[in-house]
Structure formats: structure tokens, C-alpha cells
Amino acid sequence: MQTFIGAENIISPLGITAEENFNSIKKNKSGIKQVEKIGFGKEDLYLSKINEENPKNFFYYLLSQCLQSIIKEAKPRIIEANDTIVIISTTKADILENLSSPMIQPVHQLIKEFKLKHTPIVISNACISGVLAMNVANDFIQSNTYKNAFVVGADIVSDFVLYGFQSLYAISDEPCKPFDKNKKGITLGEGAGGVLMSSDSTVFKAPFFEFVEGTSANDANHISGPSRTGEGLFRTVTKTLKLAGVDKENIDFISAHGTATIFNDEMESIAFDRLGMTNIPLNSLKGYFGHTLGASGLIETAICIQSLRNNVVIKSEGFDEIGTSKELNVLTQNLETEVHTILKTASGFGGCNASLIIRKL
């Protein structure tokens, strides 16, 4: 049985549809801007923020609007079907509204607004949450537990998150530069992304693609530091390729995690070197959207699907010269080429790593 994927959506400072966002970054437009006096010490910081100040219930607004857009690109009323599940990916959810239980209210609101037959499942596993949520959706579909899965993810820039990364000395004082020798750290972002996944190809209004396989692996290296050998990323990509029955030579493009921190970018370069994949064209999209945490995997996968639709792979914004010990084929210009098979990877705190493969039918 195949799993199909499509109906992708993105909400970010660059637009409210996947097409708008893709067209913006195709022109190398970034959503990252300097925000005055927002840091813990009232520093000016570069962020990818949709609003100067988030309105009340902004997290739920992002989830709801993203889900509504995906529903419009699907067969009518399947959101209400008994064989449909909604899966939500996030790291901190509605932390501005409810610090101790930030997902309870949004889940209840979604059930009521969309007349859901099942309580949405929340995937919160650091920054692999978005990729992991799609992998979970695929597992449900392949096991015949559900036929359709609406997978949506969102995160917002809050003081809690921003100050936390500042305390780790991980925030850059300029727009992030993934894999570049002059990188200084991450740029945080906020937004939402989502896709529809199904075993039924007729639920999609627009052309769709095959979700081939996805896996995860945890190297348990450190609470915040990635493995120095890239072990977790190496293991998940190896598993995904094997289960998918795909040779690495058939991967046309890699959408990497690429946070622009010294340890993450170095880890990824080592893992891809061990995998023998350093020649494959690669980018990080963090230079356009910032690091949107639990939404990043879905936003970046939606851009991957747009690349499949348009046969254009986007350059890695902020990159000029390699800053890792292993060479990578980081794109410095948009690449117009036939794109058939894409590998998406993600890594996060606690040693978690995930990957998935999408291809044209």
C-alpha cells in the first residue's frame, strides 16, 4: 500500500500559502528582520516573526488557518470522517496562554471547530517534531489504523523560548548562516506548516506525491548537544533508505536541518560524509524562515513538495563558504533541474534525529 502526500500549506512572514512562500524564497526573499529590544537584556535581535506582538490565541490561529487551507485542497468533508486523524507537531504550543498545559485548549478547540471524530494526536519531540509527525502518520496509514492524516505544526516566538536559546549562547546577532564558516548561531522563527497524507489518491484536488518512507533514531548524546559522530542522523537516514528500497544515488536533493550552530552543522556534515552523500545538492531553509522549531519539518517539507512541483531547488540563504570539516554540496544558487526524489532530515535536542523520503509518482 502506498502513502500519498500533498495539499501542502505554509503560514509565515512570507505568505499564507505554500505557493506564496515558495515564490518569495525563489526570489531569495527572507522573512528574517531585526526586532528592537526583544532579547532578555532588551537587545535588538534578528527573528522571523509574523507580527511585532503576537495577538491572543495566536498559536491556535496559526493551527486553525493552516488546517483550513489544507482542507480546501482535499475532498469535501474527509476531515470529519471516522478514518481521518489530525496530528499536531509543536515544541512549546500555546505557552503564552497556558504555561503548564499548553496543548489542552487548542486540541479541544480543533475538535469543536472541525467536528473531528478523534482527538488529535500531539507529537512534541524537540525539533524533529514535524518530520516525526509525518512518519507517525505514515505508520498509521500503513497499519490501516487511519486512511487519512492531516498533519499540521506550529510554533511561535515567545520570551520563554527566546530567552532559553539566549541562555545557551545559541542566538546569532545577525541573520543565520547555515553551514557557512562565519555562522554565529540560530535565528528563531514562527509559523505553521502542514500536509495531507492518505492511502487514497482521490482525496487530493491538486497533483500529489508518494511518501515513500520515514524513520527516526536517537543517539542520546547530550541534552542539547548533537553527537560528534553524527550517529543518530546516520542511523535514521540509513534505515529510511533501506526500508524505502532507495539507493542514495537516486536522491536528487537533501533538505537538511542546518541550524547554523557550530555543533549541529558539523554533526550533519560528518553524518552525510559517513553516508557517502556529500555530493548531493543540499540546502537549509533556516535563512528564509528562521528556526520554527516544531513547525520547521512541515514548513520545509512543504517547500520540498513545491520543489517537486516546480523542478526548482532553492539556494541555501546565508551560505558563502563551507564552515564544516566535511565538504557539502550546499547550493549557492537556485537549481532548475528535474527533481524526482527528495530526502528531508531533522535533528533536535536530546539526540533525536528523523528523516523521510518523498518522490514523484
HUURQUI-V812435 format. One record per residue. N is the residue number from 0. RES is the residue in one small letter. BURIAL is I if it has 16 or more other C-alpha atoms within 10 Angstrom, else O. Layout:
# HUURQUI-V812435
n=N res=RES burial=BURIAL
n=N res=RES burial=BURIAL
This chain:
# HUURQUI-V812435
n=0 res=m burial=O
n=1 res=q burial=O
n=2 res=t burial=I
n=3 res=f burial=I
n=4 res=i burial=I
n=5 res=g burial=I
n=6 res=a burial=I
n=7 res=e burial=I
n=8 res=n burial=I
n=9 res=i burial=I
n=10 res=i burial=I
n=11 res=s burial=I
n=12 res=p burial=I
n=13 res=l burial=I
n=14 res=g burial=I
n=15 res=i burial=I
n=16 res=t burial=I
n=17 res=a burial=I
n=18 res=e burial=O
n=19 res=e burial=I
n=20 res=n burial=I
n=21 res=f burial=I
n=22 res=n burial=O
n=23 res=s burial=I
n=24 res=i burial=I
n=25 res=k burial=I
n=26 res=k burial=O
n=27 res=n burial=I
n=28 res=k burial=I
n=29 res=s burial=I
n=30 res=g burial=I
n=31 res=i burial=I
n=32 res=k burial=I
n=33 res=q burial=O
n=34 res=v burial=O
n=35 res=e burial=O
n=36 res=k burial=O
n=37 res=i burial=I
n=38 res=g burial=I
n=39 res=f burial=O
n=40 res=g burial=O
n=41 res=k burial=O
n=42 res=e burial=O
n=43 res=d burial=O
n=44 res=l burial=I
n=45 res=y burial=I
n=46 res=l burial=I
n=47 res=s burial=I
n=48 res=k burial=I
n=49 res=i burial=I
n=50 res=n burial=O
n=51 res=e burial=O
n=52 res=e burial=O
n=53 res=n burial=O
n=54 res=p burial=O
n=55 res=k burial=O
n=56 res=n burial=O
n=57 res=f burial=I
n=58 res=f burial=I
n=59 res=y burial=I
n=60 res=y burial=O
n=61 res=l burial=I
n=62 res=l burial=I
n=63 res=s burial=I
n=64 res=q burial=I
n=65 res=c burial=I
n=66 res=l burial=I
n=67 res=q burial=O
n=68 res=s burial=I
n=69 res=i burial=I
n=70 res=i burial=I
n=71 res=k burial=O
n=72 res=e burial=I
n=73 res=a burial=I
n=74 res=k burial=O
n=75 res=p burial=O
n=76 res=r burial=O
n=77 res=i burial=I
n=78 res=i burial=I
n=79 res=e burial=O
n=80 res=a burial=O
n=81 res=n burial=O
n=82 res=d burial=I
n=83 res=t burial=I
n=84 res=i burial=I
n=85 res=v burial=I
n=86 res=i burial=I
n=87 res=i burial=I
n=88 res=s burial=I
n=89 res=t burial=I
n=90 res=t burial=I
n=91 res=k burial=I
n=92 res=a burial=I
n=93 res=d burial=I
n=94 res=i burial=I
n=95 res=l burial=I
n=96 res=e burial=O
n=97 res=n burial=O
n=98 res=l burial=O
n=99 res=s burial=O
n=100 res=s burial=O
n=101 res=p burial=I
n=102 res=m burial=I
n=103 res=i burial=O
n=104 res=q burial=O
n=105 res=p burial=I
n=106 res=v burial=I
n=107 res=h burial=O
n=108 res=q burial=O
n=109 res=l burial=I
n=110 res=i burial=I
n=111 res=k burial=O
n=112 res=e burial=O
n=113 res=f burial=O
n=114 res=k burial=O
n=115 res=l burial=I
n=116 res=k burial=I
n=117 res=h burial=O
n=118 res=t burial=O
n=119 res=p burial=I
n=120 res=i burial=I
n=121 res=v burial=I
n=122 res=i burial=I
n=123 res=s burial=I
n=124 res=n burial=I
n=125 res=a burial=I
n=126 res=c burial=I
n=127 res=i burial=I
n=128 res=s burial=I
n=129 res=g burial=I
n=130 res=v burial=I
n=131 res=l burial=I
n=132 res=a burial=I
n=133 res=m burial=I
n=134 res=n burial=I
n=135 res=v burial=I
n=136 res=a burial=I
n=137 res=n burial=I
n=138 res=d burial=I
n=139 res=f burial=I
n=140 res=i burial=I
n=141 res=q burial=I
n=142 res=s burial=O
n=143 res=n burial=O
n=144 res=t burial=O
n=145 res=y burial=I
n=146 res=k burial=I
n=147 res=n burial=I
n=148 res=a burial=I
n=149 res=f burial=I
n=150 res=v burial=I
n=151 res=v burial=I
n=152 res=g burial=I
n=153 res=a burial=I
n=154 res=d burial=I
n=155 res=i burial=I
n=156 res=v burial=I
n=157 res=s burial=I
n=158 res=d burial=O
n=159 res=f burial=O
n=160 res=v burial=I
n=161 res=l burial=I
n=162 res=y burial=I
n=163 res=g burial=O
n=164 res=f burial=I
n=165 res=q burial=I
n=166 res=s burial=O
n=167 res=l burial=O
n=168 res=y burial=O
n=169 res=a burial=I
n=170 res=i burial=I
n=171 res=s burial=I
n=172 res=d burial=I
n=173 res=e burial=I
n=174 res=p burial=I
n=175 res=c burial=I
n=176 res=k burial=I
n=177 res=p burial=I
n=178 res=f burial=I
n=179 res=d burial=I
n=180 res=k burial=O
n=181 res=n burial=I
n=182 res=k burial=I
n=183 res=k burial=I
n=184 res=g burial=I
n=185 res=i burial=I
n=186 res=t burial=I
n=187 res=l burial=I
n=188 res=g burial=I
n=189 res=e burial=I
n=190 res=g burial=I
n=191 res=a burial=I
n=192 res=g burial=I
n=193 res=g burial=I
n=194 res=v burial=I
n=195 res=l burial=I
n=196 res=m burial=I
n=197 res=s burial=I
n=198 res=s burial=I
n=199 res=d burial=O
n=200 res=s burial=I
n=201 res=t burial=O
n=202 res=v burial=I
n=203 res=f burial=I
n=204 res=k burial=O
n=205 res=a burial=O
n=206 res=p burial=O
n=207 res=f burial=I
n=208 res=f burial=I
n=209 res=e burial=I
n=210 res=f burial=I
n=211 res=v burial=I
n=212 res=e burial=I
n=213 res=g burial=I
n=214 res=t burial=I
n=215 res=s burial=I
n=216 res=a burial=I
n=217 res=n burial=I
n=218 res=d burial=I
n=219 res=a burial=I
n=220 res=n burial=I
n=221 res=h burial=O
n=222 res=i burial=O
n=223 res=s burial=O
n=224 res=g burial=O
n=225 res=p burial=I
n=226 res=s burial=I
n=227 res=r burial=O
n=228 res=t burial=I
n=229 res=g burial=I
n=230 res=e burial=I
n=231 res=g burial=I
n=232 res=l burial=I
n=233 res=f burial=I
n=234 res=r burial=I
n=235 res=t burial=I
n=236 res=v burial=I
n=237 res=t burial=I
n=238 res=k burial=I
n=239 res=t burial=I
n=240 res=l burial=I
n=241 res=k burial=O
n=242 res=l burial=O
n=243 res=a burial=I
n=244 res=g burial=O
n=245 res=v burial=O
n=246 res=d burial=O
n=247 res=k burial=I
n=248 res=e burial=O
n=249 res=n burial=O
n=250 res=i burial=I
n=251 res=d burial=I
n=252 res=f burial=I
n=253 res=i burial=I
n=254 res=s burial=I
n=255 res=a burial=I
n=256 res=h burial=I
n=257 res=g burial=I
n=258 res=t burial=I
n=259 res=a burial=I
n=260 res=t burial=I
n=261 res=i burial=I
n=262 res=f burial=O
n=263 res=n burial=I
n=264 res=d burial=I
n=265 res=e burial=I
n=266 res=m burial=I
n=267 res=e burial=I
n=268 res=s burial=I
n=269 res=i burial=I
n=270 res=a burial=I
n=271 res=f burial=I
n=272 res=d burial=I
n=273 res=r burial=O
n=274 res=l burial=O
n=275 res=g burial=O
n=276 res=m burial=I
n=277 res=t burial=I
n=278 res=n burial=O
n=279 res=i burial=I
n=280 res=p burial=I
n=281 res=l burial=I
n=282 res=n burial=I
n=283 res=s burial=I
n=284 res=l burial=I
n=285 res=k burial=I
n=286 res=g burial=I
n=287 res=y burial=I
n=288 res=f burial=I
n=289 res=g burial=I
n=290 res=h burial=I
n=291 res=t burial=I
n=292 res=l burial=I
n=293 res=g burial=I
n=294 res=a burial=I
n=295 res=s burial=I
n=296 res=g burial=I
n=297 res=l burial=I
n=298 res=i burial=I
n=299 res=e burial=I
n=300 res=t burial=I
n=301 res=a burial=I
n=302 res=i burial=I
n=303 res=c burial=I
n=304 res=i burial=I
n=305 res=q burial=I
n=306 res=s burial=I
n=307 res=l burial=I
n=308 res=r burial=I
n=309 res=n burial=O
n=310 res=n burial=I
n=311 res=v burial=I
n=312 res=v burial=I
n=313 res=i burial=I
n=314 res=k burial=I
n=315 res=s burial=I
n=316 res=e burial=I
n=317 res=g burial=I
n=318 res=f burial=I
n=319 res=d burial=I
n=320 res=e burial=O
n=321 res=i burial=I
n=322 res=g burial=I
n=323 res=t burial=I
n=324 res=s burial=O
n=325 res=k burial=I
n=326 res=e burial=O
n=327 res=l burial=I
n=328 res=n burial=O
n=329 res=v burial=I
n=330 res=l burial=I
n=331 res=t burial=I
n=332 res=q burial=O
n=333 res=n burial=O
n=334 res=l burial=I
n=335 res=e burial=O
n=336 res=t burial=O
n=337 res=e burial=O
n=338 res=v burial=I
n=339 res=h burial=I
n=340 res=t burial=I
n=341 res=i burial=I
n=342 res=l burial=I
n=343 res=k burial=I
n=344 res=t burial=I
n=345 res=a burial=I
n=346 res=s burial=I
n=347 res=g burial=I
n=348 res=f burial=I
n=349 res=g burial=I
n=350 res=g burial=I
n=351 res=c burial=I
n=352 res=n burial=I
n=353 res=a burial=I
n=354 res=s burial=I
n=355 res=l burial=I
n=356 res=i burial=I
n=357 res=i burial=I
n=358 res=r burial=I
n=359 res=k burial=I
n=360 res=l burial=O
